[in-house]
Amino acid sequence: MHFKLIVAFVDDRWTEKVMEAAREAGATGITVINSARGEGLQPAKTFLGLSLETQRDVVLFLVEEHLSRTILEEIGRVGHFDDEPGTGIAIQLDVEDA
């Protein structure tokens, strides 16, 4: 069996919905790493030295290869990745062994 690792960097307000959508699309297991920080093309905004950026979650899915494209597209749709900059991104990587 061949697998893909989907790594999604998700705005924390969308994490639960992304997880639900991935399950409905065929994902059977999910790992969430909370409170990740990062910066995109635009520097993070600050107010009196305090960061105004939202928290990100890193969501990992190890999925069967034939399901990966569907899951990846659902994650992007539910996470609003194409609607506005900075909401998140998802990538898939080949897994040699699992």
N, C-alpha and C positions, 0 to 999 in steps of 0.2 A: 504494500500500500504506500502511496506517495502522499506527502503532506506539504502544506504551506504554513508559514507563520505570518499571521496578519498582526501588524503593530499599528495601533491607532492612538494618536495623541488627541484627546477629546476635551473640549471645554467641560468642566465638571458638572454643569447644569444639564448636559446631554448624555452623561455616562449611562444612566439607567436605561434610557430609551435606546441607546446604541446596543447595549447588552441584550435587551429584549428582541430587537430587530435581528441581531446576529443569531440568536437562538432559533427564531422563527425561520431563518434562512438555512439552518442546518448546523450551526456551531454547537458543539456538545460540551465544551469547557471554556472557561474564561478566567484570566488572571488580571486583576486590577492593581496598579501601583498608583496610590493617591498622592496628590499634592506635588506633581512635577512642575518645574518652571522652565520657561524657554522664551525665546525671542524670535520673532519673524523678521520681515523686511523693515518694519517700523520699530524703533526703540519703544520700550515699555513707558507708559505715562506715569508721572509721579505728581504728588501734591504735597508740598512741604516735606519732601524727602520720603514720603510713604508711597509704596507702589500701588498703582490702581489696577494692575493686571489681574485677570481672573486666574484661578487655579486650573491646572490641567490634570487629567488622569491619563496614565498610559495603560491601555487595555490590550492584552495579548490573547490571541486566539490561535491554537494549533488545530488546523482543519484539514480535511481530506482535499486533495488537489482539485477534484472535479466540482467542489462546492465553493472554492475560494473566490472566484470572480463574483458570484452572486452575493456572497457575504460582504465582500469589499464594497460593492456598489450600494448595498443596503446601509452599511455603516456610514458611507458618505452622504446618502440621502437623508437619513434620520439625524445625523450629526450636523447637517446644514453646512457641510464643508465648502460647497460651491456658492452658497448664498451671500456670505460676507467674509472678508479676510479675517484671519485669526481665530476661526472657530475650531479648526483642527485639520488633521491630515491622517491618512492611513496608507500604509505600504504593505506589500506582501513579499516574502522572501522564501526561496526554496529551502527545504529542510532535507539534508542529506541522510540523516539517521534520526530515529526517534524510538 
